[in-house]
Amino acid sequence: MLWTHGVRRLNGIRCRIRATCPAVWKVVSLPDMTTADTAQSAFSLAFETSSALGSVALGRGGKILETRQFSTPRNHAVEFLPTIAAICEKNAVEAAAIEYVFVSAGPGSFTGLRIGVTGARMIALAGVAKLVAVPTLEVIAQNAIQMPAPPEESVVILDAKRRRVYAGAFRCQGGVYVAAGEPAELDPGEFLANRGASCAVLGEGVHYHLAAVEASGLTVLPEHLFAPRAEMVFQLGLQRAKRGELAKPSEFTPIYVRPPEAEEKWQQRQGGTPP
């Protein structure tokens, strides 16, 4: 089996998903990749692990061949690699045929992001696959297009704890929601109070900050539009790839917006910044 679940050699390099994700002490095993092997490469993988229920999509060219959602919420460490293996083996896709890896880059669950991003980096570093990072808030914002009358503006909010949200504003341009700025950690009441009447709200942060959302008077989109999906990661990633917006696997890290809690505690103990 070309896609396996365990510690193996990747093109002669022993690679492991380690440290921050001990439960994912595993690796996707790839064969040696030569120019001849990859001449006909046309497949892409898309990962969404920033939310409670992760998913993986496989596509070829601009067409999605299959999407698989994890069976259990917050079980990314167990289901992520086996899902990649299963979806590729079912569609007879060898590792050498993967041209792009699109990954939902955050903000979102720190642990989930580390799993998806680390997996994407390992696949890219092991062979010829190119890595494309897709901001998670942008992925969620596109769900508003499914509305019969899509709002002119949408805002996405995710719970950041401490009574804060990760938030982003988007405007609909040519059937696509385009970010009006970078994602930020904000007070939900203040953020929503500054939005126009044509704005609609979505994202799982609605549940956690319902009082602020209701006080804003903004339209709340249906709950089934709140979650990011691997299919949209695929579609947005493909457009970014066409524009040449590639990430360097050796340097890429998730969009955390703020440092993970463990890092913040380290800073508090040390009185400085981690090395």
C-alpha positions as CSV (number, residue, x, y, z in Angstrom):
1,M,0.0,0.0,0.0
2,L,1.4,3.4,-1.1
3,W,-0.6,5.3,1.6
4,T,0.1,3.8,5.0
5,H,-0.4,4.7,8.6
6,G,2.7,4.4,10.7
7,V,6.4,5.5,10.9
8,R,8.1,4.8,7.5
9,R,10.8,6.4,5.3
10,L,9.7,9.3,3.1
11,N,12.1,9.4,0.1
12,G,14.9,8.2,2.4
13,I,14.0,10.8,5.1
14,R,12.5,9.6,8.3
15,C,9.8,12.2,8.9
16,R,7.4,12.3,11.8
17,I,4.5,14.4,12.8
18,R,5.8,15.2,16.3
19,A,6.1,17.4,19.4
20,T,2.9,19.4,19.4
21,C,0.7,16.4,18.3
22,P,2.0,13.4,20.1
23,A,-1.1,11.4,19.2
24,V,-0.2,11.9,15.5
25,W,3.2,10.1,15.8
26,K,2.6,8.8,12.3
27,V,3.5,9.5,8.7
28,V,2.1,9.1,5.3
29,S,4.5,6.8,3.4
30,L,5.3,8.0,-0.1
31,P,7.3,6.2,-2.9
32,D,10.3,7.7,-4.5
33,M,9.2,10.4,-6.9
34,T,10.9,10.9,-10.2
35,T,10.0,13.2,-13.1
36,A,8.6,10.2,-15.0
37,D,6.4,9.3,-12.1
38,T,4.9,12.8,-11.9
39,A,4.6,13.8,-15.5
40,Q,0.9,13.0,-15.5
41,S,0.2,14.4,-12.0
42,A,-3.2,16.1,-11.9
43,F,-4.6,15.2,-8.5
44,S,-5.0,17.4,-5.5
45,L,-5.9,16.8,-1.8
46,A,-7.7,19.3,0.4
47,F,-7.6,19.2,4.2
48,E,-10.0,20.9,6.7
49,T,-9.0,20.2,10.3
50,S,-9.5,23.6,11.9
51,S,-13.1,22.8,13.1
52,A,-14.7,20.2,15.3
53,L,-15.5,17.9,12.4
54,G,-12.7,17.5,10.0
55,S,-12.8,16.5,6.3
56,V,-10.6,15.5,3.3
57,A,-11.4,16.1,-0.3
58,L,-9.7,14.6,-3.4
59,G,-9.9,16.2,-6.8
60,R,-8.5,16.1,-10.3
61,G,-8.2,19.2,-12.3
62,G,-11.1,21.4,-11.3
63,K,-13.4,18.5,-10.3
64,I,-13.8,17.1,-6.8
65,L,-13.8,13.3,-7.0
66,E,-14.7,12.5,-3.4
67,T,-15.0,14.1,0.0
68,R,-14.9,12.3,3.3
69,Q,-15.9,13.8,6.7
70,F,-14.5,12.4,9.9
71,S,-16.9,10.2,11.7
72,T,-16.4,11.8,15.2
73,P,-15.9,15.4,16.3
74,R,-12.5,16.3,17.6
75,N,-11.0,13.0,16.6
76,H,-8.6,14.4,14.0
77,A,-5.5,12.8,15.4
78,V,-7.0,9.3,14.9
79,E,-8.9,9.8,11.6
80,F,-6.8,12.2,9.6
81,L,-4.2,10.0,8.0
82,P,-6.4,6.9,7.6
83,T,-8.9,9.1,5.8
84,I,-6.3,10.3,3.4
85,A,-5.2,6.7,2.8
86,A,-8.7,5.5,2.3
87,I,-9.8,8.2,-0.1
88,C,-6.7,7.8,-2.3
89,E,-6.7,4.0,-2.3
90,K,-10.4,3.9,-3.3
91,N,-9.7,6.2,-6.2
92,A,-6.5,4.4,-7.2
93,V,-4.4,7.6,-6.7
94,E,-0.8,7.0,-5.9
95,A,1.2,9.4,-3.8
96,A,3.4,10.4,-6.7
97,A,0.3,11.7,-8.6
98,I,-0.5,14.4,-6.0
99,E,0.2,17.8,-7.6
100,Y,-1.2,20.1,-4.9
101,V,-2.1,19.9,-1.3
102,F,-4.6,22.6,-0.2
103,V,-4.9,23.1,3.6
104,S,-7.3,25.2,5.7
105,A,-4.7,27.3,7.5
106,G,-6.6,28.9,10.4
107,P,-7.6,30.5,12.6
108,G,-9.4,27.7,14.4
109,S,-8.6,24.8,16.8
110,F,-4.9,24.9,17.6
111,T,-4.6,21.2,17.8
112,G,-6.6,20.6,14.6
113,L,-4.7,23.1,12.7
114,R,-1.3,21.6,13.7
115,I,-2.5,18.2,12.5
116,G,-3.7,19.3,9.1
117,V,-0.8,21.7,8.4
118,T,1.8,19.3,9.6
119,G,0.4,16.5,7.4
120,A,0.3,18.9,4.4
121,R,3.9,20.0,5.0
122,M,5.1,16.4,5.3
123,I,3.5,15.4,2.0
124,A,4.9,18.5,0.2
125,L,8.4,18.0,1.7
126,A,8.4,14.4,0.7
127,G,7.9,14.8,-3.0
128,V,6.7,17.1,-5.7
129,A,3.4,18.2,-4.3
130,K,3.0,22.0,-4.0
131,L,1.5,23.4,-0.8
132,V,-1.3,26.0,-0.8
133,A,-2.6,27.7,2.4
134,V,-6.2,28.8,2.4
135,P,-7.4,31.1,5.3
136,T,-10.2,29.3,7.2
137,L,-12.4,32.4,7.6
138,E,-12.4,32.8,3.8
139,V,-13.5,29.2,3.5
140,I,-16.5,29.7,5.8
141,A,-17.4,33.0,4.2
142,Q,-18.0,31.4,0.8
143,N,-20.9,29.3,2.4
144,A,-23.0,32.5,2.2
145,I,-23.2,32.1,-1.6
146,Q,-25.6,29.3,-1.1
147,M,-28.3,31.7,0.1
148,P,-31.1,32.4,-2.3
149,A,-30.1,36.1,-2.1
150,P,-26.4,36.2,-0.9
151,P,-25.7,39.2,1.4
152,E,-23.5,42.0,0.1
153,E,-21.2,41.5,3.1
154,S,-20.6,38.6,5.4
155,V,-18.7,38.4,8.7
156,V,-17.3,35.2,10.1
157,I,-16.8,34.7,13.8
158,L,-15.2,31.8,15.6
159,D,-14.8,31.5,19.4
160,A,-11.4,32.6,20.6
161,K,-12.3,32.0,24.3
162,R,-11.8,34.8,26.9
163,R,-15.0,36.4,25.6
164,R,-13.3,37.1,22.3
165,V,-13.7,36.0,18.7
166,Y,-11.5,35.4,15.7
167,A,-13.3,37.6,13.1
168,G,-13.1,38.6,9.5
169,A,-15.3,40.7,7.1
170,F,-15.9,39.8,3.5
171,R,-17.6,41.5,0.5
172,C,-19.3,39.7,-2.3
173,Q,-17.5,40.4,-5.6
174,G,-18.4,38.5,-8.7
175,G,-19.9,35.6,-6.8
176,V,-16.9,35.2,-4.4
177,Y,-16.5,36.7,-0.9
178,V,-13.3,38.7,-0.8
179,A,-11.6,39.5,2.5
180,A,-11.7,43.2,3.6
181,G,-8.7,42.7,5.8
182,E,-6.7,40.2,7.9
183,P,-8.3,38.0,10.5
184,A,-8.2,39.4,14.0
185,E,-9.0,38.6,17.6
186,L,-11.7,41.1,18.7
187,D,-14.5,41.8,21.1
188,P,-17.6,40.4,19.4
189,G,-19.9,43.2,20.4
190,E,-17.6,46.0,19.2
191,F,-16.8,44.1,16.0
192,L,-20.4,43.5,15.0
193,A,-21.6,47.0,16.1
194,N,-19.5,48.4,13.2
195,R,-21.2,46.4,10.5
196,G,-23.7,47.7,8.0
197,A,-27.4,46.6,7.8
198,S,-26.7,44.5,4.6
199,C,-24.2,42.3,6.6
200,A,-24.9,38.7,7.6
201,V,-23.1,36.7,10.3
202,L,-22.0,33.1,10.2
203,G,-19.5,30.8,11.9
204,E,-19.6,28.6,15.0
205,G,-18.8,31.6,17.2
206,V,-22.5,32.6,16.8
207,H,-23.3,29.9,19.4
208,Y,-20.7,31.1,21.9
209,H,-21.5,34.8,21.6
210,L,-25.2,34.8,20.9
211,A,-26.0,37.8,23.1
212,A,-23.6,40.0,21.1
213,V,-24.9,38.7,17.8
214,E,-28.5,39.4,18.8
215,A,-27.7,42.8,20.1
216,S,-26.1,43.7,16.7
217,G,-29.4,43.2,14.9
218,L,-27.6,41.6,12.0
219,T,-29.0,38.7,10.0
220,V,-27.7,35.3,11.1
221,L,-27.3,32.7,8.3
222,P,-28.6,29.1,8.8
223,E,-26.5,26.9,11.0
224,H,-25.6,24.4,8.3
225,L,-23.5,27.2,6.7
226,F,-21.3,27.7,9.8
227,A,-18.6,25.1,9.3
228,P,-15.7,25.1,6.9
229,R,-15.7,22.3,4.3
230,A,-12.8,20.5,2.5
231,E,-14.7,21.0,-0.8
232,M,-14.4,24.8,-0.5
233,V,-10.7,24.5,0.6
234,F,-10.2,22.6,-2.6
235,Q,-11.9,25.3,-4.8
236,L,-10.2,28.3,-3.1
237,G,-6.9,26.5,-3.1
238,L,-7.1,25.7,-6.8
239,Q,-7.7,29.4,-7.6
240,R,-4.7,30.4,-5.4
241,A,-2.6,27.8,-7.1
242,K,-3.5,29.2,-10.5
243,R,-2.4,32.6,-9.3
244,G,0.9,31.1,-8.1
245,E,0.2,31.7,-4.4
246,L,2.2,28.8,-3.0
247,A,3.5,28.3,0.5
248,K,7.0,27.1,1.3
249,P,6.5,23.8,3.2
250,S,9.7,24.3,5.3
251,E,8.5,27.7,6.6
252,F,4.7,27.5,6.6
253,T,2.9,27.7,10.0
254,P,-0.9,28.0,10.8
255,I,-2.7,31.3,11.0
256,Y,-3.1,31.3,14.8
257,V,-3.9,35.0,15.1
258,R,-2.7,34.8,18.7
259,P,-0.1,32.4,20.1
260,P,-1.4,28.9,21.3
261,E,-2.2,28.8,25.0
262,A,0.8,26.6,25.8
263,E,3.1,29.2,24.2
264,E,1.5,32.0,26.1
265,K,2.0,30.2,29.4
266,W,5.6,29.6,28.5
267,Q,6.1,33.3,27.9
268,Q,4.5,34.1,31.3
269,R,6.8,31.7,33.1
270,Q,9.9,32.9,31.2
271,G,9.1,36.5,31.0
272,G,10.0,36.6,27.3
273,T,9.4,35.0,24.0
274,P,10.1,31.3,23.2
275,P,13.1,30.5,21.0
